[in-house]
């Protein structure tokens, strides 16, 4: 493999001149720049990124630690982050915490050891010592999707409260009154926020959320199955189950079908976090859709701002309700505007 000395010999220039060309130094003549460029192309020379990072104190690399790579939401988020980072001249290294604080710390430590320029994190649980330490030490960092109150880090997330209000208004208009929720982990901000939004939306229609209609899940399909089985065992099961993420919704669907029941004839199902699969289920699932791709792009831009010395701003993008047929809707395939059900009469 060709090195910088080979490029210098091929171009007929000194190693110092070649180094200045490769690092974009303005004092280099156009002739020298052309000769180095031609030599690089002929030899197939690739600069040593590690050595360059030691000189410039930058690796042009971002770290992304996501909560669960098996969750389609985080898969799409990671893809969007990688695309935006590449457009801005950065590479991305991804770590999967698998909803475990210890794995989160492992990835954070590993990424920092690799001299990443900044870190995107979707915190699992209430945080982890290594991740919190990195944030408080001033590592350029942005929280995406989830956040930790009291930690001074910009947050890029979706705001689902209006969409949840739209969902409850939609269910109320369909005649449903007994509504239950499969909640995410109470230690996560998204887990708490979605239950609070659901409760507030029910109260706006004079409905309560009894304790028996709140099932504690963990953003995994298995918990969706378990909680839904408990709902179905009640003397008065709910008319609609609202799963606070897509995997728990799929688990709920499994539990309903295992009982020989049909959605929505016997029980309705709605979900937070729309995914492409939901249009292929029978029936297609009504869901709250997050602007996942936009969140990924906004998170990268906020992090690059911090890396380059600009203040990275927090961003909250609105989620929207996508009405399909899993709650007893009469019209299939409706893709409404952000607040369509407000036109309905409660």
Order of alpha helices (4+ residues) and beta strands (2+ residues): alpha-alpha-alpha-alpha-beta-alpha-beta-alpha-beta-alpha-beta-beta-alpha-beta-alpha-beta-alpha-beta-alpha-beta-beta-alpha-beta-beta
